[in-house]
Amino acid sequence: MTTIEEARRAWSASGSVEAMERRRRRVLPSLGNLVRSTGSASDLTETIPVIDDALAVRVLDLAVRIGETMLVTGATASDVTLTIVRVGRTYGLDPVHVDVTYNSITAAYHRSGAPRPITILRVVRGAVPDHEKLQRLQALVTEVRSGLDLDAAVSRYRDIRRAPFAYRPLIVIGAQALLAVGVAVMFGVSWLAIALAFFAAALAALTQHLLTKASVPFFFSQIAGAFVLTLVAALSPLLEMTGWDAAQGVRPSVIVASGVVLMLAGLTVVGAAQDAIDGFALTATGRILELTIQTLGVVVGILAGLETARVLGLGVDPPDDVLPFGPIPLQFFGAALIAVAVAVYNGAGARIIVVSALLSLVAWLGYLVASSTGLDVAAASGIGAFMGSFVGIVLAYRLHVPSVAITTAAILPMVPGAAVFRGLLSIVESGGSAELLLQGFSTLAVAATVGISLAVGASLGIYIGQPVRESLSSVARARAHVRRWRKPD
């Protein structure tokens, strides 16, 4: 009996010891994990590769080609990188390492255990905004992520890449002239001034088109367009000799200001700022340098036109005050005209055109409300750009349109074309007057500040709008899932 009792006690003691040992083994590692990091068992497992090199090359080539076309047609470097990674992951390549610069895209996929990585490099040969093509590429990526076959995706991409520009050159030139009309309407000028703005902008756009066909660098095309525009504006006071009442109030500043906005319409201000904020330094530097060079082309062309007009005895007197805007209804109408013209100029479809027009009204409303509170032009322009881009990024996902397309069209009515011309005119006509020279540089500095505010406001709206858009899309997906669950069989 004693032996049995002792055995029970020994078994109970050993069980207690084992339990304490198990608790110790659980507690001590947990406490240790609070101090030092340890790898999990899942870190040591690897997925068995099922994609051979030939298939990996095809997938990576498709992803990089889609990214290259997106970058050419106006997408930001961040969107291009994300698209390449998503397409590669959809077809089984993970991870894909992507490097996007201003004029090249490099993507690499290194399968574990493979002797060497698969790397593809594509050279980007100049940006030509085509927002309709960009919209179709984004739709293709959505279909790819939904399960589109690789062969079908390659065929679809080839069709999209080979598609011609949506509009003929004559329509594009007409849209550029309509853009200048929108600027003139915002200033509330007479019908004759609007007609002159249309004629000058159309002549400048035709000049740029012919030079582009002759393979002349765009910098010189900007000079030529601004030169033609300025000469037409300098000749406009001669119409006073006709005795028309409408000719008495024609202001050359309005004509040149309309053309300046026209020639700055294709510049990637928002894209450059967004690339810089995203950390794509090389791409942002390239775009900012291109933006600076092309803007300098406009400045040189205006200066050359003003000097030529002065030599011919057609000098333009520097304006004493800022050009006032017209009635508020005309301002909204002009802003909508500008947005529609920019959308057509960038090859947008009907949906992007309509959304761009609506967003231009939102952006201009934000500008007017901010101006009414006493803020200066730069701050008001930044707020207007923020409102337009914020609403645009939220609507872009639901309407399946590129955010960069509608954002660019929305902020363009606030580009300080009149301030650029007024500052340059004061510098050219200053002569020996230090006051006029200082006034000219001060006006140009204000115009540069407005441009920076537009870029910052638009980029801020995009970044704040992205999480809001994702939240709304998550709610929409959840509601759709609930509806499918409740739907009877």
C-alpha positions as CSV (number, residue, x, y, z in Angstrom):
1,M,0.0,0.0,0.0
2,T,2.8,2.3,0.8
3,T,4.4,1.5,-2.5
4,I,1.2,2.4,-4.4
5,E,0.8,5.7,-2.5
6,E,4.4,6.6,-3.1
7,A,4.0,5.9,-6.8
8,R,1.0,8.2,-7.0
9,R,2.9,11.0,-5.3
10,A,5.8,10.5,-7.6
11,W,3.6,10.6,-10.7
12,S,1.8,13.7,-9.4
13,A,5.1,15.4,-8.7
14,S,6.5,14.5,-12.1
15,G,3.3,15.8,-13.8
16,S,3.7,19.1,-11.9
17,V,7.3,19.4,-13.0
18,E,6.4,18.7,-16.6
19,A,3.6,21.3,-16.5
20,M,6.0,23.8,-14.9
21,E,8.5,23.0,-17.6
22,R,5.9,23.5,-20.4
23,R,4.9,26.8,-18.9
24,R,8.6,27.8,-18.6
25,R,9.1,27.0,-22.3
26,R,6.1,29.1,-23.3
27,V,6.8,32.1,-21.0
28,L,10.6,32.5,-21.5
29,P,10.5,32.7,-25.3
30,S,7.7,35.2,-25.1
31,L,9.6,37.4,-22.7
32,G,12.7,37.0,-25.0
33,N,10.7,38.1,-28.0
34,L,10.0,41.4,-26.2
35,V,13.7,42.1,-26.2
36,R,15.0,40.6,-29.5
37,S,13.5,39.9,-32.9
38,T,13.4,36.4,-34.1
39,G,12.5,34.9,-37.5
40,S,9.4,32.9,-37.8
41,A,9.2,29.4,-39.2
42,S,7.4,30.7,-42.2
43,D,10.4,32.8,-43.1
44,L,12.3,29.6,-43.9
45,T,9.7,28.3,-46.3
46,E,9.7,29.1,-50.0
47,T,7.2,28.7,-52.7
48,I,8.1,26.1,-55.3
49,P,8.7,27.9,-58.6
50,V,6.3,26.9,-61.3
51,I,7.1,29.6,-63.9
52,D,9.9,28.9,-66.4
53,D,12.2,31.5,-67.8
54,A,10.3,31.8,-71.1
55,L,7.0,32.6,-69.4
56,A,8.7,35.0,-66.9
57,V,10.2,36.9,-69.8
58,R,6.9,37.3,-71.5
59,V,5.1,38.5,-68.3
60,L,7.9,40.9,-67.5
61,D,8.0,42.3,-71.0
62,L,4.3,42.9,-71.0
63,A,4.4,44.6,-67.6
64,V,7.3,46.9,-68.6
65,R,5.7,47.8,-72.0
66,I,2.5,48.8,-70.3
67,G,4.5,50.9,-67.8
68,E,6.5,52.5,-70.6
69,T,3.4,53.5,-72.5
70,M,1.8,54.9,-69.4
71,L,4.8,57.0,-68.6
72,V,4.8,58.4,-72.2
73,T,1.1,59.2,-72.1
74,G,1.4,61.2,-68.9
75,A,1.3,58.9,-65.9
76,T,3.5,59.5,-62.8
77,A,6.5,57.3,-62.0
78,S,4.7,56.0,-58.9
79,D,1.7,54.8,-60.9
80,V,4.0,53.2,-63.5
81,T,6.0,51.3,-60.8
82,L,2.8,50.1,-59.1
83,T,1.3,49.0,-62.4
84,I,4.4,46.9,-63.3
85,V,4.5,45.3,-59.9
86,R,0.8,44.5,-60.0
87,V,0.9,43.0,-63.5
88,G,3.9,40.9,-62.6
89,R,2.4,39.6,-59.4
90,T,-0.9,38.7,-61.1
91,Y,0.9,36.3,-63.5
92,G,3.1,34.8,-60.7
93,L,6.2,37.0,-60.7
94,D,6.8,38.2,-57.1
95,P,8.8,40.1,-56.2
96,V,9.5,42.3,-59.2
97,H,12.0,45.1,-58.7
98,V,11.3,48.3,-60.7
99,D,13.5,51.4,-61.4
100,V,11.8,54.3,-63.2
101,T,13.8,57.2,-64.4
102,Y,12.9,60.1,-66.7
103,N,13.9,58.2,-69.9
104,S,14.1,54.5,-69.0
105,I,12.4,51.7,-67.1
106,T,14.2,48.7,-65.7
107,A,12.5,45.7,-64.2
108,A,14.1,42.6,-62.7
109,Y,12.7,39.3,-61.4
110,H,15.1,36.9,-59.5
111,R,13.6,33.6,-58.7
112,S,15.1,31.9,-55.7
113,G,17.7,29.4,-56.6
114,A,18.1,30.7,-60.2
115,P,21.7,31.4,-61.3
116,R,20.8,34.9,-62.6
117,P,17.9,37.4,-62.6
118,I,15.6,38.2,-65.6
119,T,16.1,41.9,-66.3
120,I,14.4,44.0,-69.0
121,L,15.2,47.6,-69.9
122,R,13.0,49.9,-71.9
123,V,14.0,53.4,-73.1
124,V,11.3,56.0,-72.9
125,R,11.5,58.3,-75.9
126,G,9.7,61.5,-75.0
127,A,6.3,62.2,-73.4
128,V,3.3,62.7,-75.7
129,P,0.2,63.2,-73.5
130,D,-2.6,60.9,-74.7
131,H,-5.2,60.5,-71.9
132,E,-7.6,58.3,-73.9
133,K,-4.8,55.8,-74.4
134,L,-3.9,56.1,-70.7
135,Q,-7.5,55.4,-69.7
136,R,-7.5,52.3,-71.9
137,L,-4.3,51.1,-70.4
138,Q,-5.7,51.4,-66.9
139,A,-8.8,49.5,-68.0
140,L,-6.5,46.7,-69.3
141,V,-4.6,46.5,-66.0
142,T,-7.9,46.1,-64.2
143,E,-8.9,43.3,-66.5
144,V,-5.5,41.6,-66.0
145,R,-5.9,41.7,-62.3
146,S,-9.4,40.2,-62.8
147,G,-8.0,37.1,-64.5
148,L,-7.4,38.1,-68.2
149,D,-5.3,35.5,-70.0
150,L,-1.7,36.4,-70.8
151,D,-2.0,36.0,-74.6
152,A,-5.2,38.1,-74.6
153,A,-3.5,40.8,-72.5
154,V,-0.6,40.9,-74.9
155,S,-3.0,41.2,-77.9
156,R,-5.0,43.9,-76.2
157,Y,-1.9,45.9,-75.3
158,R,-0.7,45.8,-78.9
159,D,-4.1,47.2,-80.1
160,I,-3.9,50.0,-77.6
161,R,-0.3,50.9,-78.4
162,R,-1.0,51.0,-82.1
163,A,-4.1,53.1,-81.8
164,P,-3.7,56.6,-83.4
165,F,-4.3,59.8,-81.5
166,A,-8.0,60.4,-80.9
167,Y,-8.2,63.7,-82.9
168,R,-6.9,65.0,-86.2
169,P,-4.4,67.9,-86.2
170,L,-7.0,70.4,-87.3
171,I,-9.2,69.5,-84.3
172,V,-6.2,69.8,-81.9
173,I,-5.3,73.3,-83.3
174,G,-8.9,74.3,-83.0
175,A,-8.9,73.1,-79.3
176,Q,-5.8,75.1,-78.6
177,A,-7.4,78.2,-80.1
178,L,-10.5,77.5,-78.0
179,L,-8.3,77.5,-74.9
180,A,-7.2,81.0,-75.6
181,V,-10.9,82.0,-76.1
182,G,-11.6,80.6,-72.7
183,V,-8.9,82.8,-71.1
184,A,-10.2,85.9,-72.9
185,V,-13.8,85.1,-71.8
186,M,-12.7,85.0,-68.2
187,F,-11.3,88.5,-68.5
188,G,-14.7,89.7,-69.9
189,V,-13.3,91.4,-73.0
190,S,-15.1,92.4,-76.2
191,W,-16.0,90.1,-79.0
192,L,-13.2,91.5,-81.1
193,A,-10.6,90.8,-78.5
194,I,-11.9,87.2,-78.2
195,A,-11.6,86.9,-82.0
196,L,-8.1,88.2,-82.0
197,A,-7.2,85.8,-79.2
198,F,-8.6,82.9,-81.2
199,F,-6.7,84.0,-84.3
200,A,-3.4,84.5,-82.5
201,A,-3.6,81.2,-80.7
202,A,-4.5,79.3,-83.8
203,L,-1.6,80.9,-85.7
204,A,0.8,80.0,-82.9
205,A,-0.5,76.5,-82.7
206,L,-0.2,76.0,-86.4
207,T,3.4,77.3,-86.3
208,Q,4.2,74.8,-83.5
209,H,2.5,72.0,-85.4
210,L,4.5,72.6,-88.6
211,L,7.8,72.8,-86.7
212,T,7.0,69.6,-84.8
213,K,6.4,67.8,-88.2
214,A,9.8,69.1,-89.3
215,S,11.3,67.5,-86.2
216,V,12.3,70.8,-84.7
217,P,13.0,70.5,-80.9
218,F,10.0,71.6,-78.8
219,F,12.1,74.4,-77.1
220,F,12.4,76.2,-80.5
221,S,8.7,75.5,-81.2
222,Q,7.9,77.3,-77.9
223,I,10.0,80.3,-79.0
224,A,8.4,80.5,-82.4
225,G,4.8,80.1,-81.0
226,A,5.4,82.8,-78.4
227,F,7.0,85.1,-81.0
228,V,4.1,84.8,-83.4
229,L,1.6,85.4,-80.6
230,T,3.3,88.5,-79.3
231,L,3.6,90.1,-82.8
232,V,-0.2,89.6,-83.4
233,A,-0.9,91.2,-80.0
234,A,1.5,94.1,-80.9
235,L,-0.4,94.6,-84.2
236,S,-3.8,94.6,-82.6
237,P,-3.8,98.4,-81.6
238,L,-3.6,99.2,-85.4
239,L,-7.3,98.2,-85.6
240,E,-8.2,101.5,-83.9
241,M,-7.6,103.1,-87.3
242,T,-10.7,101.4,-88.6
243,G,-12.9,103.4,-86.3
244,W,-14.6,100.4,-84.7
245,D,-15.9,101.0,-81.3
246,A,-14.8,97.5,-80.2
247,A,-11.3,98.2,-81.4
248,Q,-10.8,101.0,-78.9
249,G,-10.7,98.7,-75.9
250,V,-8.6,95.9,-77.2
251,R,-5.7,95.2,-74.8
252,P,-2.7,93.3,-76.2
253,S,-2.1,91.9,-72.7
254,V,-5.2,89.7,-72.9
255,I,-4.1,88.3,-76.3
256,V,-0.7,87.3,-75.0
257,A,-2.0,86.1,-71.7
258,S,-4.3,83.7,-73.5
259,G,-1.5,82.4,-75.6
260,V,0.8,81.9,-72.6
261,V,-1.7,79.7,-70.9
262,L,-2.0,77.8,-74.2
263,M,1.7,77.1,-74.5
264,L,1.9,76.0,-70.8
265,A,-1.0,73.7,-71.1
266,G,1.1,70.6,-72.1
267,L,3.6,71.0,-69.3
268,T,3.6,68.3,-66.6
269,V,3.6,70.6,-63.5
270,V,1.5,68.2,-61.4
271,G,3.4,65.1,-62.6
272,A,6.8,66.7,-61.7
273,A,5.6,67.7,-58.3
274,Q,4.1,64.4,-57.6
275,D,7.2,62.5,-58.6
276,A,9.3,64.7,-56.4
277,I,7.1,64.0,-53.4
278,D,7.0,60.3,-54.2
279,G,10.8,60.1,-54.0
280,F,11.5,59.5,-57.7
281,A,14.3,62.1,-57.8
282,L,15.6,61.4,-61.2
283,T,12.2,61.4,-62.9
284,A,11.2,64.6,-61.0
285,T,14.4,66.3,-61.9
286,G,14.0,65.4,-65.6
287,R,10.5,66.7,-65.7
288,I,11.3,69.9,-63.8
289,L,14.2,70.6,-66.1
290,E,12.0,70.0,-69.1
291,L,9.3,72.2,-67.6
292,T,11.9,75.0,-67.0
293,I,13.4,74.8,-70.5
294,Q,10.0,74.9,-72.2
295,T,8.9,77.8,-70.0
296,L,12.1,79.6,-70.9
297,G,11.2,79.0,-74.5
298,V,8.0,80.9,-74.0
299,V,9.8,83.7,-72.2
300,V,12.4,84.0,-75.0
301,G,9.7,84.1,-77.6
302,I,7.8,86.8,-75.9
303,L,10.9,88.9,-75.3
304,A,11.9,88.5,-79.0
305,G,8.4,89.5,-80.1
306,L,8.3,92.5,-77.9
307,E,11.7,93.7,-79.1
308,T,10.8,93.2,-82.7
309,A,7.6,95.2,-82.2
310,R,9.6,97.9,-80.5
311,V,12.0,98.1,-83.5
312,L,9.0,98.3,-85.9
313,G,7.5,101.1,-83.9
314,L,4.7,99.0,-82.4
315,G,5.8,99.0,-78.8
316,V,3.3,97.9,-76.2
317,D,3.0,100.1,-73.2
318,P,3.4,98.2,-69.9
319,P,0.0,97.9,-68.0
320,D,-0.2,99.9,-64.8
321,D,-2.4,97.4,-63.0
322,V,-3.4,93.8,-62.9
323,L,-5.9,92.6,-65.6
324,P,-9.3,92.4,-63.9
325,F,-11.6,89.4,-64.4
326,G,-15.0,89.8,-65.9
327,P,-18.4,88.9,-64.3
328,I,-18.4,85.7,-62.3
329,P,-20.7,83.8,-64.7
330,L,-18.2,84.5,-67.5
331,Q,-15.3,83.4,-65.3
332,F,-17.0,79.9,-64.8
333,F,-17.8,79.7,-68.4
334,G,-14.3,80.5,-69.4
335,A,-12.8,78.0,-67.0
336,A,-15.0,75.3,-68.4
337,L,-14.0,76.2,-71.9
338,I,-10.3,76.0,-70.9
339,A,-10.8,72.5,-69.3
340,V,-12.6,71.2,-72.3
341,A,-9.9,72.5,-74.7
342,V,-7.1,71.0,-72.6
343,A,-8.9,67.6,-72.5
344,V,-9.3,67.6,-76.3
345,Y,-5.7,68.8,-76.7
346,N,-4.5,65.9,-74.6
347,G,-6.6,63.3,-76.6
348,A,-9.2,62.7,-73.9
349,G,-12.5,60.9,-74.5
350,A,-16.0,62.2,-73.8
351,R,-16.1,61.0,-70.2
352,I,-12.8,62.8,-69.3
353,I,-13.9,65.9,-71.1
354,V,-17.1,66.1,-69.1
355,V,-15.4,65.4,-65.8
356,S,-12.7,67.9,-66.5
357,A,-15.2,70.6,-67.2
358,L,-17.0,69.9,-63.9
359,L,-13.8,69.9,-61.9
360,S,-12.7,73.2,-63.4
361,L,-15.8,74.7,-61.9
362,V,-15.0,73.2,-58.5
363,A,-11.4,74.5,-58.7
364,W,-12.4,77.9,-59.7
365,L,-15.1,78.1,-57.0
366,G,-12.4,77.2,-54.5
367,Y,-10.2,80.0,-55.9
368,L,-13.0,82.6,-55.7
369,V,-14.0,81.6,-52.2
370,A,-10.4,81.8,-51.0
371,S,-9.9,85.1,-52.7
372,S,-13.0,86.6,-51.0
373,T,-11.5,85.8,-47.6
374,G,-8.6,88.1,-48.3
375,L,-5.9,85.5,-49.3
376,D,-3.4,86.5,-51.9
377,V,-3.4,85.1,-55.4
378,A,-0.9,82.3,-54.7
379,A,-2.7,81.0,-51.7
380,A,-6.1,81.2,-53.4
381,S,-4.7,79.3,-56.4
382,G,-3.3,76.6,-54.2
383,I,-6.6,76.1,-52.4
384,G,-8.5,76.0,-55.8
385,A,-6.0,73.4,-57.1
386,F,-6.4,71.4,-53.9
387,M,-10.2,71.3,-54.2
388,G,-10.1,70.3,-57.9
389,S,-7.5,67.6,-57.4
390,F,-9.2,66.2,-54.2
391,V,-12.6,65.9,-55.8
392,G,-10.9,64.6,-59.0
393,I,-9.0,61.8,-57.3
394,V,-12.1,60.6,-55.5
395,L,-14.2,60.6,-58.7
396,A,-11.4,59.2,-60.9
397,Y,-11.7,55.7,-59.4
398,R,-15.5,55.5,-59.6
399,L,-15.6,56.9,-63.2
400,H,-12.5,55.0,-64.4
401,V,-10.6,58.0,-65.7
402,P,-6.9,58.9,-65.1
403,S,-6.6,61.3,-62.2
404,V,-3.7,63.2,-63.8
405,A,-5.9,64.0,-66.8
406,I,-8.7,65.6,-65.0
407,T,-6.5,67.3,-62.5
408,T,-4.4,69.0,-65.1
409,A,-7.5,70.3,-66.9
410,A,-9.0,71.6,-63.6
411,I,-6.0,73.7,-62.5
412,L,-5.1,75.2,-65.9
413,P,-7.5,78.2,-65.6
414,M,-5.4,79.5,-62.7
415,V,-2.1,79.5,-64.6
416,P,-0.8,83.1,-64.3
417,G,-0.4,83.9,-68.0
418,A,-1.2,87.5,-67.6
419,A,1.3,88.0,-64.8
420,V,4.1,86.4,-66.9
421,F,3.4,88.7,-69.8
422,R,3.1,91.8,-67.6
423,G,6.4,91.1,-65.9
424,L,8.3,90.5,-69.2
425,L,6.7,93.6,-70.7
426,S,7.8,95.7,-67.8
427,I,11.4,94.4,-68.2
428,V,11.6,95.0,-71.9
429,E,10.1,98.5,-71.7
430,S,12.0,99.5,-68.6
431,G,14.8,101.3,-70.5
432,G,16.7,103.1,-67.8
433,S,13.9,102.9,-65.2
434,A,14.9,100.9,-62.2
435,E,11.3,101.1,-60.9
436,L,9.9,99.3,-64.0
437,L,12.7,96.8,-64.0
438,L,12.1,95.9,-60.3
439,Q,8.3,95.8,-60.9
440,G,8.8,93.3,-63.8
441,F,11.0,90.9,-61.7
442,S,8.6,91.2,-58.8
443,T,5.6,90.3,-61.1
444,L,7.5,87.3,-62.4
445,A,8.3,86.2,-58.9
446,V,4.6,86.3,-58.0
447,A,3.8,84.3,-61.2
448,A,6.4,81.7,-60.2
449,T,4.9,81.5,-56.7
450,V,1.4,80.9,-58.1
451,G,2.8,78.1,-60.3
452,I,4.4,76.4,-57.2
453,S,1.2,76.8,-55.3
454,L,-0.8,75.2,-58.1
455,A,1.6,72.2,-58.1
456,V,1.7,71.8,-54.3
457,G,-2.1,72.2,-54.0
458,A,-2.8,69.7,-56.7
459,S,-0.3,67.2,-55.3
460,L,-1.7,67.6,-51.8
461,G,-5.3,67.0,-53.0
462,I,-4.2,63.8,-54.7
463,Y,-2.4,62.5,-51.6
464,I,-5.2,63.3,-49.2
465,G,-7.8,62.1,-51.7
466,Q,-6.2,58.6,-52.2
467,P,-7.0,57.2,-48.7
468,V,-10.5,58.7,-49.0
469,R,-10.9,57.0,-52.4
470,E,-9.7,53.7,-51.0
471,S,-12.1,53.9,-48.1
472,L,-15.1,54.6,-50.4
473,S,-14.1,51.8,-52.7
474,S,-13.8,49.4,-49.8
475,V,-17.3,50.4,-48.6
476,A,-18.6,49.9,-52.1
477,R,-17.0,46.5,-52.4
478,A,-18.4,45.5,-49.0
479,R,-21.9,46.6,-50.0
480,A,-21.6,44.7,-53.3
481,H,-20.5,41.6,-51.4
482,V,-23.5,41.9,-49.1
483,R,-25.9,42.3,-52.0
484,R,-24.5,39.2,-53.7
485,W,-24.8,37.2,-50.4
486,R,-28.4,38.3,-49.9
487,K,-29.3,37.6,-53.5
488,P,-31.4,34.4,-53.7
489,D,-30.2,31.6,-55.9
